[in-house]
Amino acid sequence: MSLKDLPKLELHLHIEGAAPPAFIRGLAQEKSVDISRVFKEDGSYDFRDFVHFLSVYEAATSVLKTPDDYARLTTAVLEESAAHGVIYTEMFISPDFCGGSDVAAWREYLHAMQEAAARAEAKDGIVMRGIVTCIRHFGPEKAKASALCAAETAGDWITGFGIGGDEGKGKLTDFAWSFDLAREAGLQLTAHAGEWGGPASVREAVDGIGVVRVGHGVRAIEDLALVDQLAESGVTLEVCPGSNIVLGLYPKWDRHPIQALRERGVKVTVSTDDPPFFHTTMTREYEQLERAFGWGAEDFLEISRNALDAAFCDGDTKAKLAERLKDHPA
């Protein structure tokens, strides 16, 4: 079986960041909006570094104005994921971009995305769940509105709450109110940390706001006591190697710490983060990991099982996904 056909589970995918450039260009043309500055001559997204990436991301997102826009985006993203063997995906969705964190408007966006996801599941077999995400550099007060949207719509489809954005802005504990609200609503928690913030940010995510997963988290490798803590506690890392390399966190694939983290017992998973921005797919991530570390089918099955164990979905959904993994033994 080819790596493309292996069943995959992805836990770290930003819905707007997964938008194909052609989709965003087409939407901009429909709306007569000029966002040509966000594209290179070859049509791909154009950014210099992480901070510039955030501004380009938000400029591209600016053409997504309606629930129908997000329904179409959901369809496009899930179709691309399914083409690379993804059977389950969790997508970060921000009320800041979907109705301005107004609960009534958020419900409309959510309904549109959920209907699109149901159609994709019927067509391609890919299962989607949503993680409501506040934006760190928008500040703690805006995060409270996002958390309220999350709490009001928590259930079988919105199953988690997290935080993305610029790790250099404020402290994670500044957002404790929002995470407490989400936790009380029954949502499971994740947070971007250990990408630009270093190992201390991972410790803050785990000890300070009580997440069970960490988005990226790879800088934990710089503090081996923290690595051992992650291994012992079972905190799962949503690792996005291709993203880390394109943004310059590590110089090349064989220098990435994902293998070292595995060897010390940390539960790692593999995701694409914002795939068209980083010129990657889940297939390409697998191919590069095979090339850099010699990973084979058994390694990739372990990664999928880690993702299944850490997935923010109900037991029945996990059982069905487990059966699909059994159909493709290593």
C-alpha positions in Angstrom: 0.0 0.0 0.0 1.3 3.5 -0.9 1.8 6.1 1.8 -0.9 8.1 0.1 -3.4 5.3 0.7 -2.6 4.7 4.3 -5.5 5.8 6.6 -4.5 8.9 8.5 -5.9 11.0 11.3 -5.1 14.7 11.5 -5.6 16.7 14.7 -4.0 20.1 13.8 -5.5 21.8 10.8 -6.6 25.4 10.5 -9.7 25.7 8.3 -8.7 29.0 6.7 -5.0 28.0 6.5 -6.0 24.9 4.6 -7.8 26.9 1.9 -6.4 26.2 -1.5 -5.0 29.5 -3.0 -7.1 29.0 -6.1 -10.2 28.9 -3.9 -9.3 32.1 -2.2 -8.4 33.9 -5.4 -11.7 32.7 -6.9 -13.7 34.0 -4.0 -11.9 37.3 -4.1 -12.7 37.7 -7.8 -16.4 36.9 -7.1 -16.5 39.6 -4.4 -14.3 42.1 -6.4 -11.7 42.2 -3.6 -8.1 42.8 -4.5 -5.8 40.6 -2.3 -3.2 40.0 -5.0 -0.5 41.0 -2.5 -0.9 37.7 -0.6 0.1 35.6 -3.6 3.4 35.0 -5.4 3.6 35.1 -9.2 3.1 31.3 -9.3 -0.2 31.6 -7.4 1.0 30.3 -4.1 0.8 32.2 -0.8 3.6 34.8 -0.2 5.0 35.4 3.2 8.5 36.0 4.7 8.3 34.7 8.3 5.9 33.7 10.9 4.6 37.2 11.8 4.2 38.0 8.2 2.5 34.7 7.7 -0.1 35.7 10.2 -0.9 38.9 8.4 -1.1 37.1 5.0 -3.4 34.5 6.6 -5.7 37.1 7.9 -5.8 39.0 4.6 -6.7 35.7 2.8 -9.4 35.0 5.4 -10.9 38.5 4.8 -12.7 37.3 1.7 -14.6 34.6 3.7 -17.6 36.7 4.7 -20.7 34.4 4.9 -21.7 31.0 6.2 -21.9 29.8 2.6 -18.3 30.8 2.0 -17.3 28.6 4.9 -19.5 25.7 3.7 -17.7 25.9 0.4 -14.3 26.1 2.1 -15.1 23.1 4.3 -16.0 21.1 1.2 -12.8 22.1 -0.6 -10.6 21.3 2.4 -12.2 17.9 3.2 -12.0 16.8 -0.4 -8.3 17.6 -0.4 -7.7 15.8 2.9 -9.6 12.7 1.8 -7.6 12.5 -1.3 -4.5 11.9 0.9 -6.0 9.1 3.0 -7.3 11.2 5.9 -10.2 9.4 7.5 -10.6 11.8 10.5 -9.8 15.4 10.9 -10.1 18.0 13.6 -10.2 21.6 12.3 -9.5 24.8 14.2 -12.4 27.2 13.6 -12.5 30.7 15.1 -15.7 32.6 15.9 -13.6 35.8 15.3 -13.7 35.0 11.6 -17.1 33.4 11.7 -19.6 36.1 12.6 -17.4 38.2 14.8 -17.9 36.0 17.9 -21.6 36.8 18.0 -23.3 33.6 19.2 -26.3 33.8 16.9 -24.1 34.5 13.8 -21.7 31.8 14.9 -24.5 29.2 15.0 -25.3 30.0 11.3 -21.7 29.6 10.3 -21.4 26.4 12.3 -24.6 24.9 10.8 -23.3 25.6 7.3 -19.9 23.9 8.0 -21.5 21.0 9.7 -23.8 20.3 6.8 -20.8 20.5 4.4 -18.9 18.1 6.6 -21.8 15.7 6.6 -21.9 15.7 2.8 -18.1 15.1 2.7 -18.5 12.2 5.1 -21.2 10.6 3.0 -19.2 11.1 -0.2 -15.6 10.4 0.9 -15.9 8.8 4.3 -13.9 11.5 6.0 -15.1 12.4 9.5 -14.7 16.0 10.8 -14.9 17.6 14.2 -14.5 21.2 15.1 -12.2 22.8 17.7 -13.2 26.4 18.6 -10.0 28.5 18.6 -9.4 31.9 20.1 -6.7 34.1 18.7 -3.9 34.9 21.1 -2.8 38.2 19.6 -6.4 39.4 19.6 -6.2 39.4 23.4 -8.0 37.8 26.4 -11.2 39.8 26.2 -11.9 38.7 22.6 -11.0 35.2 23.7 -13.9 35.3 26.2 -16.4 35.9 23.4 -15.0 32.9 21.5 -15.1 30.7 24.6 -18.8 31.7 25.0 -19.5 30.7 21.4 -17.7 27.4 22.1 -19.6 26.7 25.3 -23.0 27.5 23.7 -22.4 25.0 20.9 -20.4 22.3 22.6 -21.6 18.8 21.7 -21.0 15.9 19.3 -19.4 18.1 16.6 -17.8 21.0 18.5 -15.7 18.9 20.8 -12.7 21.0 21.8 -11.4 24.5 22.6 -7.9 25.9 21.9 -5.8 28.9 21.2 -3.6 29.9 18.2 -1.9 33.0 16.9 1.3 34.7 18.0 2.9 32.9 21.0 4.8 36.1 21.7 1.7 38.0 22.8 0.9 37.7 26.5 0.8 34.6 28.6 -1.4 31.6 28.3 -2.6 32.0 31.8 -4.1 35.4 30.7 -6.7 33.2 28.9 -7.5 31.0 31.9 -11.1 32.3 32.2 -11.8 31.2 28.6 -10.3 27.8 29.1 -12.2 27.3 32.4 -15.5 28.1 30.7 -14.7 25.7 27.9 -13.8 23.0 30.3 -17.0 23.4 32.3 -18.9 23.1 29.0 -17.4 19.6 28.5 -14.9 20.6 25.8 -11.4 19.1 25.7 -8.5 21.5 25.6 -5.5 22.1 23.4 -3.1 25.1 23.0 -0.5 26.2 20.5 2.8 26.2 22.5 6.4 25.1 22.1 6.7 26.4 18.6 8.0 30.0 19.1 7.6 30.2 22.9 10.1 27.6 23.8 9.7 24.8 26.4 8.4 27.1 29.1 5.3 27.8 27.0 4.6 24.0 26.9 4.9 23.8 30.6 2.5 26.8 30.9 0.0 25.1 28.6 0.1 21.8 30.6 0.5 23.1 34.2 -1.1 26.5 33.8 -4.3 25.9 31.8 -4.5 22.1 31.9 -4.5 21.1 28.3 -4.5 17.4 27.3 -2.9 18.1 23.9 -0.3 20.7 22.8 -0.2 22.1 19.3 3.3 21.7 18.0 5.1 21.4 21.4 8.4 20.4 19.7 10.5 22.9 21.7 9.9 20.7 24.7 12.9 18.7 23.5 15.1 21.5 24.9 14.0 20.5 28.5 14.4 16.8 29.0 12.6 16.9 32.4 9.6 18.4 30.6 9.8 15.7 27.9 9.7 13.0 30.6 6.7 14.8 32.2 4.9 14.8 28.9 5.6 11.1 28.5 4.5 10.2 32.0 1.3 12.2 31.9 0.3 11.1 28.4 0.0 14.6 27.0 -0.2 14.3 23.2 1.7 16.6 20.8 0.1 17.7 17.5 3.4 17.8 15.6 3.5 19.6 12.2 7.0 18.9 10.9 6.6 20.5 7.4 5.3 23.7 9.0 8.2 23.9 11.4 10.8 23.5 8.6 9.2 26.0 6.2 9.0 28.6 9.0 12.6 28.0 9.9 12.2 26.4 13.3 14.5 23.6 12.1 16.8 23.6 9.1 15.8 20.2 7.6 13.7 17.1 8.2 16.4 14.9 9.7 17.0 17.6 12.3 13.4 17.7 13.4 12.9 16.4 17.0 9.8 14.3 16.3 11.8 11.1 16.4 13.7 12.0 19.5 10.4 12.8 21.3 9.0 9.4 20.2 12.1 7.7 21.5 11.6 9.2 25.0 8.0 8.0 25.1 6.1 11.1 24.2 2.9 10.5 22.2 3.3 12.4 18.9 0.9 12.8 16.0 1.4 14.2 12.5 -0.5 17.1 11.0 -0.1 19.7 8.2 -1.1 22.9 10.1 -1.8 25.2 7.0 -0.9 22.9 4.2 -1.0 25.1 1.1 1.0 27.8 2.8 3.7 25.2 3.6 3.5 23.3 0.3 2.6 20.1 2.0 0.0 17.4 2.3 -0.4 14.5 4.8 1.1 12.2 2.1 4.2 14.5 1.8 4.6 14.6 5.6 4.6 10.8 5.6 7.1 10.6 2.7 9.5 13.0 4.3 9.3 11.2 7.6 10.0 7.9 5.8 13.0 9.5 4.1 14.4 11.3 7.2 13.9 8.6 9.8 13.2 5.4 8.0 9.6 5.2 9.3 7.5 2.3 7.9 3.9 1.1 8.0 4.2 0.1 11.7 5.5 3.6 12.7 2.7 5.3 10.8 0.1 3.0 12.4 1.5 3.9 15.8 1.1 7.6 14.9 -2.5 7.0 13.8 -3.3 5.1 17.0 -1.9 8.0 19.0 -4.1 10.4 17.1 -7.1 8.2 17.7 -6.5 7.9 21.4 -6.1 11.7 21.7 -9.0 12.6 19.3 -11.7 14.9 20.7 -14.6 12.8 19.6 -17.0 10.3 21.3 -16.4 6.7 21.9 -18.6 5.4 19.2 -16.8 7.5 16.6 -13.4 6.2 17.9 -14.6 2.6 17.7 -15.6 3.1 14.0 -12.3 4.7 13.2 -10.4 1.9 15.0 -12.2 -0.6 12.8 -11.0 1.3 9.7 -7.4 1.2 11.0 -7.7 -2.5 11.5 -8.6 -2.9 7.9 -5.1 -1.6 7.0 -2.7 -3.5 9.3 1.0 -2.6 9.2 
